[in-house]
Amino acid sequence: MPWPYALLHGVVAGVLGGVAFLAGRGRPRVARAIAAGILAAGVPLQALLAAHPWALARATGWADVVFFAEAWLHLAAVLLAAGVQAQPAERPGVRRRTAALGAVAVGLAAATLPWRAPADLGLGAGFVDPDGVVRQSLHTTCAPAAAATLVRALAVDPRATERDLAAHCLTDLRLGTSELGLYRGLRLAAPDREVEVLKLDLAGLRALGRPALLVVRLERTRARDPALFATLRDECGWIEDVPHAVVWFGAAPARAGEATGYAVIGDPSAGLERWRFDHLAALWTGVALTVRGG
């Protein structure tokens, strides 16, 4: 996390907590209403954003929208302040216990934030293969490598590297890249262009007419055919429920002896590949990111 993010999170949490404290001071009903509002609306909304981050990116278009998806610390600070003021002043023991419980919530919320050092401190120059696919250096850097491949393929930045995009994406070298971190990376890599987050089916993807970054994952809910699931897991090497990022380059026509064509995929872990469309359909989450304009 860049230090301005960390500082801003602290400032926002402190300001909101202070406002809640002053609003509820001597007015326990107001304090209880604030706490109830956080629990009834704030927490569910934050959970919804965590479950559907792409909706926030599409709605705002902000590069730093990832900041607003990490509001647990702010909510916990308000809940702490309001919870303390909601307790009767003549019962200091209850207030102390409420404060202790709220402090634990604030600590847990702070622990969810990515406080670690920027990814570019641990990455080298990277490697671009002869097909133009930026190869990932670590198993956690597929997203910035795929993002660098995409902006190169679209001529947004022909010199983009895994290291550059990892820094833009706020990639954690142990945990990987969040969805909104990936969006941030593409927005910063293409500041004068539009980054689109699309929900498509295979027909829509084939009609897109440009490279796109795809989020893929082996899940039983999509690969419902047991034989196909086993093939992807045992023969193709996919690990169940582990997300990966690749770049769609388009469809390749069928070769002699082939019944159908293939998807041309730039995989940062393997290079340029031809994927069967039933394999792609079973792996792809339906999210595609691309860049337009310029």
Number of C-alpha atoms within 10 A of each C-alpha: 18 14 11 9 16 15 11 12 21 15 13 15 21 17 15 18 21 16 15 23 23 15 17 23 18 15 14 19 15 17 26 19 15 22 26 15 13 18 15 11 11 18 16 12 14 18 15 13 17 15 10 13 19 17 13 17 22 15 9 10 16 16 21 18 19 22 17 13 19 20 22 23 23 23 22 28 27 25 29 25 28 33 25 27 27 24 21 14 14 8 9 12 12 14 18 13 12 20 19 14 15 21 17 14 19 21 14 14 18 20 12 12 17 17 14 13 16 20 23 19 11 9 18 11 11 14 16 20 12 9 9 17 26 29 25 25 18 13 14 18 28 26 32 33 32 32 33 33 32 31 24 18 18 15 12 21 15 14 12 21 25 30 24 21 29 29 22 24 31 26 29 21 20 12 11 22 23 16 18 24 25 24 30 25 27 28 22 17 21 18 13 12 15 15 24 18 19 17 13 16 15 14 8 12 21 16 12 14 11 16 24 29 25 26 20 21 21 22 19 14 8 14 21 11 12 10 10 14 22 14 14 19 14 11 9 11 10 19 14 13 11 10 20 25 23 28 28 24 19 18 18 13 13 11 10 7 6 9 9 12 15 21 20 20 24 26 23 30 20 14 18 20 12 14 16 13 16 13 18 18 16 21 23 24 19 16 17 23 21 23 21 13 9 10
